[in-house]
Amino acid sequence: MIHESIFNLVYYSEGAFSFGDVYDMPIYLRKFYTDKLVDARKTENDRVAKASQNARGPKIQRPG
């Protein structure tokens, strides 16, 4: 479980943390940064979903 947590934080932070940094990090900080990363990704996904809905625009009414 610990290595999965370390991998996720290192991989999904896109280079912000190295394996050694996260491995030596106290557990409460590792959890803090993991929670912040999850929140940031959720916010990003919400913004992308909202932007894709707005990009579709209204449907075009065709005569006939």
N, C-alpha and C positions, 0 to 999 in steps of 0.2 A: 504494500500500500504506500509506503513512504517513497519508493522509487517512482511509482506512478504519479504521485503528487509532484515530485521534483521534475519529472519529465514534462508534465503538463505545464508547469509554470515556466520552465526554460523554453519549451517549444512555442507555446502560444504567446509568450511575451515578445517574440520575434527578436531575440538577441539582447533584450534589456538585462537579462540575468544569465550568468554562466552556471554550469552544473555545480562547480565548486562553491560559488556564491550561495546558491540555494541549499546545497547540502550542509553547509556550515551555518546557515541562517537559523535562528531560534524558531521553534515551531509556531509561536504566536505571530511572528512576522511573516512566516511562510503562508499561514492561513490568511493574514490580513491582505497580503499581495494577491493571493489566489482569489479571494472574495472581490477585491477591487478589479481584477482582470475579468472576472465573470460579469460584474456589473457593467464594465466598459463594453464588453462584447454584446451584451443584451441591448444596451443603448444603441450601439452601432447597428445591430440587426433591426431594431425598431425603426431607426432613421432610414435605412435602406428600403425596408418594406413600405414605409410611408412615401418615399420618393418614387418607388416603382408604381405605386397606385396613382400618384399624381401625374406620372409621365404617360400613362395610358390615355389620358384625356377623355373627352366625351366621344360617344359613338357617333359616327357619321350617318345621317339619315339619307338613304338613297331613294330617289323617286321610283315609283312603280308599284 
